[in-house]
Amino acid sequence: MVSVSGVEITGPSGDRYDQILTAEAVAFLADLHRTFNGRRQELLAARDRRYALLADGGTFDFLDWTAEIRAGDWQVAPPAPGLVDRRVEITGPTDRKMTVNALNSGAKVWLADFEDANTPLWQNMVEGQLNLRDAVRREIDFTSPEGKSYALADDIATIVVRPRGWHLPEKHVLVDGEPMSAGLFDFGLYFVHCAQAQLDAGRGPYFYLPKMESHLEARLWNDAFNLAQDSLGIPRGTIRATVLIETIPAAFEMEEILYELRDHSAGLNAGRWDYLFSVIKKFRSRGQEFVLPERNSVTMTAPFMRAYTELLVKTCHQRGAHAMGGMAAFIPSRRDPEVNAVALAKVREDKTRESGDGFDGSWVAHPDLVPLCREVFDAALGDRPNQLTRQRDDVSVSASDLLAVSKTPGTITEAGLRNNISVGLQYLTSWLGGNGAVAIFNLMEDAATAEISRSQVWQWMHNGVRLDDGQPVTRDLAERIIAEESATIREAAGPAFDGPRFEQAAALFSAVALADDYADFLTLPAYEEMP
């Protein structure tokens, strides 16, 4: 393993790891950590202080001290090569098969995910970087165990990498005795190995930035981008980043976030599932005013979700930035055409609403949904690559609109509680085994949807919620359903059932869903249980 002063790499070595963990790359990671980790920790502490105010009855509003930015006349950088037309984007982890299939899917962009659709096993993180390195040099292929070969087509999607969020550590890399930021680790390795290769290919180093809660966190990313570009002798502004607006605090700072990243900005994305998780988390102790109905009944037509997405489109287009729609998580079934017909109709309705609202493109989780999403946006765009010229001057969103959670229609049923518990148990079992994107009940579940599942159980249990049949949601009820759903999962899995891993997942789920103290992110205690 390479030796750099002050850096200890505790993860095991593997085939070709030395091509990623080079002396240059590791020294660059150390520079990022030493320059920015103190500010990162301060910003995470600011999140805690903000939550304490909310728990005491505080609320969110647009910031007084940034009013001049919102009133100012400024634009973000023009769209970069490969990011002008983004009508359909596919997301997925960076394993070798997914890398080839996503790039060949017909989508305009592939979100190469080191975050919610990925499990942070050390081998996933390093080998994912190897796969991206090979892909940008067109040196990647894949042969399945059945002998099927996969290779890159001539026309492939633009790669946009999603590093992990500011809250996550990379425990296998210690700099001066401290675990480094997982996000800076993911960003730094990709930038060192792929930035120039992407430029040589006529693209650039592009990123999706997750889980931010303030424009100051965006400023930190912008400063990291400038250091990185200066270090490699690449002009400032070469990097482009799309920010996922997937927390309720960030919804109140959309313009400020664009402003902080304006020379590097590629727009905003409506990260719907994490947004729901954030709403639940931030108001989890505020009583039934902020209790949402069961997950599958909360649609994008709920008033607070409409306010969020319409504000996003208006904000982006006012500043010349792309507005990207949310995830279609449905996984087509090859066995049940009736399930497909109903689900595909819902996907079409969702994408039609987004394109009609002015979004420039949207996300899918499965290659089979690429043609549907493309067809809908083709109809809306015609010959145009995007809808940036469409200004939403008709939209006016207040703080109370963004916080109108209580106006969400829907119920809370025993079936909904069971679904949350079953999804949480199945997802965590898969996550602990190294797979972060899991097909469950014909939906592609990732860390965001698992967070909703366990957080709703916690919120319902701690806020006196009753099911539609009158049953109170108690710890005893949740524990009984956990036992019953565990038996159902065990029976369905048959000989493939992994008892020890499932028991580990069930214990973890109980800890993050039923404990008196709420864990901010389930992935933090889960990561501690990984080697």
N, C-alpha and C positions, 0 to 999 in steps of 0.2 A: 504494500500500500504506500502511496506517495507520502512524503514527509514535508510538512510546511510548519514553520515555527508557530507554536501556540494552538495548533489545530490537531485534534484527535478524532479519527474516524473509527467508530466502534462497530459499524456494520461489516458483515463478512464480505470477502472478495468473491468475485465470480468471473465468468468468461467475458473478456473484453471490458471489464470495469475500468481498467487502466486507461481506456480511450476516453472515458468520461471524467474520471477523478484524476485529471492531470495536475501537475504542479501549478500550471497557470490558472486552471479553473479553481482549484482549492484556495490558492492565494487570493483570487478574486472574491470567493465566498467570504473569506476572512475579512477582507476590506469592507464588504457590504455589512457584515455583522458589526464590526467595530465602529463603523460610521453611523449606523442607523438603529441598532438594537435598543439603545437607551431611549430614543424617541418612541420606538414601537411600544416599549413597556409603559411609558408615560401615557400613551394614547389608550392602551388597554385599561390602565387604571382610571382614565377619564370615563370610559364606558361604565365602569362599576359605580363611579360617583353619579353619573347620569341616571343609572337605574335606581339608585338609592332615593333620588328625588322623585322619580316616578312612583316608587313603592309608597312614598309618603303622600301621594295625591297629586303630584305634579303632572304636567302634560307636555306635549310637543307643540311647537309653533315654528313658523318661519323666523329665521334669525334677524334680530334688529341690526346687529353690527355688520351684516353683509348686504344690507339693502342697496347700497351703491352698486354692487356687482349685479344684482338682479335688475337694476334699472339701467345698467350700462349698455353701450353699443359695442359689442364684441362678438367674434365668431371663433369657432374652433378651427383647427387646420383642415384643409380640404381632404376628401377621402384619399387614402393611399392606394397604390396599385394592388389589385386583388381584393380590395374592400369597397369598391364603388358599387357593385351589385351584390347584395347579400340576401336575396329573396328567400333562400332556404339554407339553414345551417343545421348540421348534424352534430350531436355531442356524443362523447364516449371516452372510455379510458384508453391508455396508450399501449396496451398489449399489442403484439406484432400483427395478429390477425385483424384486430379492430383498426389498426393504423392503415393497413392496406384497404380494407373494405370501406372505411369512412372516406378515404381520399378518392376512392373510385365510385362513390355512391351517387354521384350526380348533384350533390349539394354544392353550393358555391363556397361554403366555409365549413371546415371541421374544427370544432372546439375540442382540442386535445386536452383531456381532463386529468389533472393531477389531484383534483379536489373531490367533489361530492360523488362522482361516479367511480372513484378509485379507492382502494385500500392502501394505506401508507406503509405496507411492508417494504423493507429496504430494497428487496429485489425489484419490486414494482417501480419504485422511484428511479433507481439507476437504469434498469433495463428499459423503462419508458423513455428515458433520455437517449439511450442508445437507438431506440426505434425511431425517434424523431431525427436524430443525427443522420441515420441511414436514409430516412424518407426524403429529407430536403436535398440529399445528394443523389436521389433516385437509385439507391443501392439496396432497397428493401424488397424482400419477397417472403413467402410463407407457404409451407406445405403442412396440411393437416395430418393427424394420425391416420386418417382414412386414405391419404395419398392425394388429396385435392390440392392443386397449386394455385397460389394467389400472387399476382404481380401488379405493379402500378400501370394504369392506363396512361395514354398520352396527355389527356386533360384531367387534372386532378383538382381537388378543393384547395383553397387557401388555408394554411394552418394558422390557427389562433390558439395559443397555449393558455390554459387556466392554471396558474399556480395556486397553492393552498393559501388560506386566509391568514390575516395578521395574527390571529389568536393561536395558531398551531405551531408547535415546535418540531424541529427535525432532531430527534433525540440521538441519532447515530452520528451527528457531527457536532463536536464540542469546540468552541472557539474561546480560548482563555478560560476554559472550564465551564462555559455556559452553552446550553443547547442553542443552536442558531434558529432563526426564523425559518419555518418550513417554506413560506412564500418566497423569501429571498434565496433559499437554496434552489427551489424549482426554477425561479426566474434566472438566477445567475448561471446555472449550468446550461440552460437552453440558450441564453444570450451568448455565452462564450463560444459554444460549439456551433451555433446555427445562424447567428445574426448575419455574418458576412456571406454565408452560403445562400441564405434567403435573398439577400440583396443581389447576389450574382445571378440568381434565378428570376430576377425581376419582381420580387416581392419584398418582404421586410420582416423584422422581428415584431410580431403582433401578439397581444395578450388580452385575456379577459380577466378582470380583477374582481374577486368575490368578497362578500361579507363585510364590506366597509360600512361604518356607521357615521362618518363625518367627512367634511371636506379637508380637515386636517390630516386624516388618514390618506386621502387622495394626494395631498401635498407631499406626504412622505414617499409615496410611490413615484411621484414626479421627480423628486430629488434623487431617488435611486436610479431612475432612468437617465438623468443627466450624468450622474457619476459613471454609470455603465457605458454610455456613449462616449464620454470623454476618455475613459480608460482604454477603449478599443479604437479610438480615433475615428469614430463614426459620427456624422453630424447630428447635433441635437435636433429632435423632431423626427428622426428616422423611426423610432419606436412609435407604435400606435396601440392604444389600449381602449377597450370597451369596458365600462363599469357596469356590473350587475347591481341594479337597484333592488336589493333583496332584503333590506332591513327597513323597518319603519322610521328610524332616525334619518337614514339616507334619503327617504322620500321627501323630507323637508329641506334637503340641501342639494337637490339635483343640479341647480344652476351653479352653485358654488363648486360642486365636484367637477363639472365640465370646465369651469373657469380655471381651477387649479391644474388641470391636465390639458389645457386648451391647445398647446403646441403638440401634444401627444395623443389627443383625444380621437377616438373612433366612434364615440356615441355611448348610449346607455341601453341596457337590456332590462326588460321586466321579468325579473327572476321570481316567478309567482310562488313557487313552493317554499323557498326560503323566506319569502316575504310573509306568508301565512305563519310560518314558524316564528318569525320575529315578532309579529303582532301578539301571538299567544305568549311568547316568552316575556316580552316587555311588560305586558299587563296581566301576568299570570295571577297576581295576588290582589287584583282590583275589583273582584266581585263579578256578578253576572253581566254587568254592562259590557264587559269585554270577552265574554265567553262565546266562542264560535260554535255553530252546529258541527256535526260530524264531518270529517274531511271531505268525503266524496260528494257532499251536497253543497260545498262552498264553491261556487262557480265565479268566472270572471265577470258575470253580470251583477254580482253583489255590489251595492252602492259604493262601499269603501274601495273595492278593487277597481271599479270603473273610474273612480276619481284618480286613483294612483296611475292607471295606465294612460288615461287621457292627458293628465298633467305631464307624464313622461314624453308623450309624442309632441305636445305643444312646446315643452322646454327644449327638446332636442332640435326640432326643426327651426325654432327661433334662432338657434345658435349654429345652424349648419351641420348638425350632428345626426348620425343615424339613430333611429329608434327601432330596437329589435324586440320582437314579440316573445312570448313565453313558450314553455315546453309542451309538446304533445307527447305524452308518455305512453300512449297505447302501444301494445305489442301485438301485431296481427296474429291471429290464430289460423293454423293450417287445418284445424279439425272442426271448427265451428263457424260456418259462414254467417249464421244469424248473429252471433256475437260480433263478428267483424262488421256486418252491415250497420248495426246500431252504433258501434264505437266510431267507425269511419265517418258516419253522418255527424257525430258530435265533433270530431276533429275538423271536418270541413266547415261546420258552423263556427267553430272557434277561430280558424284561420281566416274565414270570410269576415268575421267581426274585426279581427286585427287589421287586415288589409284595408277594410272600410274606414277604420279609425285613423289610418295614415301611417301605420307601421311600415318600415322599409323591408322587412323580412321577418322570419320566425324560425323557431327551433323544432326539431324532431329528434326522437331518441332511436328510431329504427329506420334502416335504409328503405323499407317498403313504404314509408310515409313520405319520402322525398318527392315522388311524383305528384302526390296529392297537394302537398304544400306549394310546390312549384306551380301547379296548375292554377291554384287560387290566386297566388301573387302575380302570375302572368296575366290573368284576367284584369287585375287591378292596375298593374303597371303599364301594360301595353309595351311600347318600345322604350320606355324610360327605365333606367337602371335602379331607380329608387323614387321615393316620394318626398325628397328633401324640400322641394319648392312648395309643398302643401303646408301652409301655415294653419294652425288650429286656433285662430283668433276667437272662435266661438266658445272655447273652453275657459271656464273660470272655476278654479278649485280652491276652496278654503281649508284651513286647518281642520275645521269640524267635519268637512267632507272626507278627509283622509282618515279621520278617527271614528267614522260612523259604523263601527263594528256591530253595534246592537241592531242595526237595520238589516242584517244579513238573514235571509229566509232559510229555513231548514230546521231539522229536528235532531235530537240525540237519542239514538236507539241502542238496544242491546246488540243488534247486528253491527252497528257502527263501532261500538266499544270492542266487540270481538274482532272486527277487521283491524282496528288499530293495534290490538295486542298480537294478532297473528302476523301482521306485516312486520311489526317490530321484532318478534322472535325469529321469523324466517330471515329477515334482512341481517340482523346482527350475527346469526349463525354463518351466513355467507360472508359477511364483512370480516369476521375473525378468521375465516379461511382464506382470505386474500382476494375476494371478489366484491367490488363496491357498486356494481350495476347489476341488479337482480330482477329477473322477470317473476312477478308475483301477481296472481289473479289478472293476467293479461295487461299488467302495467309494468313499466320499467321503473323500479324503485331505486332511489339512491339515498344518500345520507340526509338530504333535505326532507324527503317524505317520511323517512324513519323518525326524524326529529319531530315532525308534526304529530306522528302517531303516538310517540311516548309523551309529548308535551300536552296533548289533549287529555290523555289519561290523568296526568298529574293535575292539570287545571280543573278538570271536572271533579276530581276527588277532593280538591282543596277549596272548592268554591260552592259546595252545597248543591251541586247539580243533580237533578233527577232525570232518569230516562223517560221516554214518552209513555212508558207503562207504569210510571210512578216509583220505580226502584231508585233509591239513592245510590249514587256512585261512591262506593266505599272501598277501603282497602280490602276488606273481606270479599266483596264482589269481584274486584279486579284479580285477586289471588285465585279465586275459584275459576274464573275464566282463563287465566294463564294456565292452570292445570288442565283444563278441558281442551284448550287450543293446542297445548303441548302434546296431548294424547292424539289429537287429530293429525297434527303434523308428523308425529312419529309413525302413525299407521300409514299415512299417504306415502312416506318416504320408503317404507319397507326395509329391505336389506341395506339400502344405501344410507340409512339413518346413522348420523355420527353422534352417538350419545354424549361423549365427553364435551365435544364442542357445543352441542345444543345446550347442555347444562350450564356451560360457561356463559353462553348468550342469554339464557333465561335469567341467570343471576344478575347479569349486567343490566338487562331490561328492567328487572324489578328495582335495581338500584337507581336508575335514572327516571323511572316512571312513578314509583311508589314512595320513595324516601321523602322525609319532611324537607330536607334541603335539596333544592333544585340544582341540578348540574347544568351549567350554561350550554355546554355542547356534549352530546353523548360520545362524540369521537375522542374527546380527551381522556376519559377513563378507559375507553375501549383501546386506545393506542397504548396505554400503559400495560395492557395485558398481552400485547404483541411482543415477539422477540425482537 
